Amino acid sequence: MLAYRHAFHAGNHADVLKHLVLTRVLRYMGEKDKPYTLIDTHAGAGGYSVEGRYAQKNAEYATGIARLYDDVDKLPAPLADYVSLVRAFNPDGQLRQYPGSPAIANFVLRETDRLRAYELHPTDHRILASYLESRPNTQVSDRDGFAAIKAELPSPTRRAALLMDPPYEIKTDYAKVLSALREALERAPDTVVMVWYPQLQLLESTQLAARLKASADAAAKKGWLHVRLTVTQADERGFGMLGSGMFIANPPFTLHDELAECLPLLVERLGQYDGANYVLEQKAV
């Protein structure tokens, strides 16, 4: 479980989708005066060098954030906002670093908002704790983020968002995500729960969205939204990540239209074959 390092994948097409959604959710929650809590179950290191040997191994950022980075003025407003945060993480203007979800949160959250970040990998945990050490109302823990939901929800701020993006290196992560969604909604039915998943030709991956929908149908007070961005094809053996998806329980009512504005351009820019496409669906309550 502790072998996974997100640095190999930082800034790829999946990060673009995930962090676009995260930015929009946090912006929406920040529109109200009252503080809220963000719980990040698999926080990573906070930031990653795209010039380092990990990122350079497959240069996944080159077919992800790099295809948007220099065109911020030409992007739809929600996408431009996210790319501007990535640019703010690179003060000299060159794409050298990519911000993980805790860094995105650090830009967007107000001082009164609470951040609870969980990361088991000892090196990434140490880097993250150092990066966030001066931020108020913040705790960085090396405990299991799935197991922490019981302690974190319901939140003392009442309003909360939960981000779950495990590496799915082991198949049990699919079941853990589903169980965690159910537990979160049982404990706090109006929590905004964001689940990222890889699009693979694997039974657990292909069935996850339907299972998440069924659970949200039963427990989410404000419905759900599901978005998937497919950018490439599997190899001749059926292997490889075709794209990724985000499932959001209790989504902001603004999110569907914001994503609808951005997804055609993401298909155009990030697609790696003629069949690149997106799915955007919701069930409002």
C-alpha positions in Angstrom: 0.0 0.0 0.0 2.8 2.4 0.7 4.6 2.0 -2.6 2.4 4.4 -4.6 3.9 7.8 -5.4 1.6 10.3 -7.2 4.7 12.1 -8.4 4.8 9.7 -11.4 1.4 10.9 -12.5 1.3 14.5 -11.3 -0.5 16.9 -13.7 -1.9 14.2 -16.0 -5.4 14.3 -17.5 -6.9 12.7 -14.4 -5.4 15.4 -12.2 -6.9 18.0 -14.5 -10.4 16.6 -14.1 -10.1 15.9 -10.4 -8.7 19.3 -9.5 -11.1 21.2 -11.8 -14.0 19.6 -9.9 -12.3 20.2 -6.5 -11.7 23.9 -7.3 -15.3 24.4 -8.3 -16.7 22.6 -5.2 -14.4 24.7 -2.8 -15.2 27.9 -4.6 -18.9 27.3 -4.2 -18.6 26.4 -0.5 -16.6 29.5 0.1 -19.4 31.7 -1.1 -21.1 31.4 2.3 -19.7 33.2 5.3 -19.7 30.3 7.6 -16.5 28.1 7.6 -16.4 24.6 6.3 -14.2 21.5 6.6 -12.3 19.8 3.8 -11.3 16.2 4.5 -8.7 14.8 2.1 -8.3 11.0 2.7 -5.3 10.5 0.3 -3.6 13.8 0.3 -0.2 13.0 -1.1 2.8 15.3 -0.8 1.1 18.6 -1.6 3.1 19.4 -4.6 5.3 17.7 -7.2 8.1 18.6 -9.5 7.4 17.9 -13.1 11.1 18.3 -13.9 12.1 15.5 -11.5 12.9 11.9 -12.4 9.5 10.6 -11.2 7.4 12.9 -13.4 9.8 12.7 -16.3 9.6 8.9 -16.4 6.4 9.0 -18.5 5.9 12.8 -18.7 2.2 12.4 -18.1 1.8 16.1 -17.4 2.8 16.8 -21.0 -0.6 15.4 -22.2 -2.4 17.0 -19.2 -1.8 20.3 -17.6 0.9 21.3 -20.1 -1.8 21.4 -22.9 -3.7 24.1 -20.9 -1.0 26.0 -19.0 -0.1 28.7 -21.5 -3.7 29.4 -22.7 -5.4 30.5 -19.5 -6.9 33.6 -21.3 -8.6 31.4 -23.9 -10.2 28.9 -21.5 -13.7 28.8 -20.1 -13.8 30.7 -16.7 -14.0 27.6 -14.5 -11.1 26.0 -16.2 -9.1 29.2 -16.3 -9.6 29.5 -12.5 -8.1 26.1 -12.0 -5.2 26.7 -14.4 -4.5 30.0 -12.7 -4.0 28.2 -9.4 -1.5 25.9 -11.1 0.3 29.0 -12.4 0.3 30.6 -9.0 2.2 27.5 -7.8 4.9 28.4 -10.3 5.9 31.9 -9.4 8.5 32.3 -12.3 5.8 31.4 -14.9 7.3 28.2 -16.1 5.6 24.9 -15.5 8.0 23.3 -13.0 5.7 22.2 -10.2 2.2 20.8 -10.0 0.0 21.4 -7.0 -1.7 18.4 -5.4 -5.2 18.6 -3.8 -3.8 20.0 -0.5 -2.1 22.8 -2.4 -5.2 23.6 -4.4 -7.1 23.7 -1.1 -4.4 25.9 0.5 -5.0 28.5 -2.3 -8.8 28.4 -2.1 -9.7 27.8 1.6 -10.1 30.8 3.9 -8.2 30.9 7.2 -11.4 30.1 9.0 -11.9 26.9 7.0 -10.6 23.6 8.4 -8.4 21.3 6.5 -7.9 17.6 7.5 -5.3 15.9 5.4 -4.4 12.2 5.6 -1.4 10.5 4.0 0.1 7.1 4.9 3.3 7.3 2.8 6.0 8.4 5.3 8.0 10.6 2.9 4.9 12.3 1.4 3.4 12.8 4.9 6.6 14.5 6.0 6.7 16.8 3.0 2.9 17.6 3.3 3.2 18.4 7.1 6.1 20.8 6.3 4.2 22.5 3.5 1.1 23.0 5.6 2.7 23.7 9.0 1.9 27.4 9.0 -1.7 27.1 7.8 -4.3 27.7 10.6 -7.1 25.2 11.3 -5.1 22.4 9.7 -4.2 18.9 10.8 -2.0 16.5 8.8 -2.1 12.9 9.9 -0.4 9.7 8.9 -3.5 7.6 9.7 -5.7 5.8 7.3 -8.0 8.4 5.7 -10.9 5.9 5.2 -10.8 5.0 8.9 -10.8 8.7 9.9 -14.3 9.4 8.5 -15.9 8.3 11.7 -13.8 10.9 13.7 -14.3 13.7 11.1 -18.0 13.5 10.4 -20.2 15.1 11.3 -17.9 18.1 11.3 -18.0 20.8 14.0 -18.4 23.3 11.2 -21.5 21.4 10.1 -20.6 22.1 6.4 -18.0 19.6 5.0 -16.5 18.3 1.8 -14.8 14.9 1.6 -12.3 14.0 -1.2 -11.3 10.4 -1.8 -8.8 9.5 -4.5 -6.9 6.4 -3.4 -4.5 4.9 -6.0 -6.6 1.8 -6.5 -3.4 -0.3 -6.8 -5.2 -2.9 -4.8 -8.8 -3.9 -5.7 -10.1 -3.5 -2.2 -9.8 0.2 -2.6 -13.0 0.1 -4.8 -15.0 -1.5 -1.9 -13.4 0.9 0.6 -14.5 3.9 -1.4 -18.1 2.6 -1.6 -18.2 1.8 2.1 -16.7 5.2 3.0 -19.3 7.0 0.8 -22.1 5.2 2.6 -20.6 5.9 6.0 -20.0 9.6 5.3 -23.6 10.1 4.1 -25.0 8.1 7.0 -23.1 10.3 9.5 -23.7 13.6 7.6 -26.2 13.3 4.7 -25.4 16.7 3.2 -21.6 16.3 3.0 -20.2 17.0 -0.4 -18.4 13.7 -1.2 -16.0 13.6 -4.1 -14.7 10.3 -5.4 -12.1 10.0 -8.1 -11.6 6.7 -9.9 -9.5 5.5 -12.8 -11.2 4.3 -16.0 -9.9 0.8 -16.6 -11.0 -2.4 -18.3 -11.4 -3.9 -14.9 -14.7 -5.1 -13.5 -14.3 -3.2 -10.2 -13.7 0.0 -12.2 -16.5 -0.4 -14.7 -19.1 -1.1 -11.9 -18.0 1.5 -9.4 -20.0 4.5 -10.8 -23.3 2.5 -10.8 -22.7 1.4 -7.2 -21.9 4.9 -6.1 -25.1 6.2 -7.7 -27.2 3.5 -6.0 -25.7 4.5 -2.6 -26.2 8.2 -3.2 -29.8 7.6 -4.3 -30.5 6.1 -0.9 -28.6 8.6 1.3 -27.5 11.9 -0.4 -29.8 14.8 0.5 -29.0 16.7 -2.7 -28.5 14.0 -5.3 -25.4 13.3 -7.3 -23.3 14.2 -10.3 -21.0 11.9 -12.4 -18.4 13.0 -14.9 -16.0 10.9 -16.9 -13.3 12.0 -19.3 -12.0 9.3 -21.7 -8.8 10.3 -23.5 -7.2 7.2 -24.9 -7.6 3.5 -25.7 -6.4 0.4 -24.0 -3.3 -1.3 -25.4 -3.5 -4.6 -27.4 -3.7 -6.6 -24.2 -6.6 -4.5 -22.8 -4.4 -2.7 -20.3 -3.9 1.0 -19.5 -5.9 3.8 -18.0 -8.4 5.1 -20.6 -9.4 8.1 -18.6 -10.9 8.9 -15.2 -14.1 9.9 -13.5 -15.4 11.9 -10.6 -18.5 11.1 -8.7 -19.9 13.8 -6.4 -22.7 13.3 -3.9 -24.5 16.4 -2.9 -22.9 18.5 -5.6 -23.2 22.3 -5.9 -26.1 23.1 -8.1 -23.7 25.2 -10.3 -21.3 22.3 -11.0 -23.1 20.6 -13.9 -23.2 23.7 -16.0 -19.6 24.7 -15.2 -18.4 21.2 -16.3 -20.6 21.3 -19.4 -18.8 24.5 -20.4 -15.3 22.9 -19.9 -15.6 19.3 -21.1 -15.7 19.8 -24.9 -12.5 21.7 -24.7 -10.9 19.1 -22.4 -11.8 16.4 -24.9 -10.3 18.5 -27.7 -7.1 19.4 -25.8 -6.4 16.2 -23.8 -7.8 13.6 -26.1 -5.2 11.2 -27.5 -7.4 9.5 -30.1 -10.3 10.3 -32.3 -12.8 8.6 -30.0 -12.0 10.7 -27.0 -15.3 11.7 -25.2 -16.9 12.7 -22.0 -19.9 11.6 -19.9 -21.8 14.1 -17.7 -24.9 13.1 -15.8 -26.7 14.1 -12.7 -29.6 13.3 -10.5 -30.9 16.4 -8.7 -33.1 16.2 -5.6 
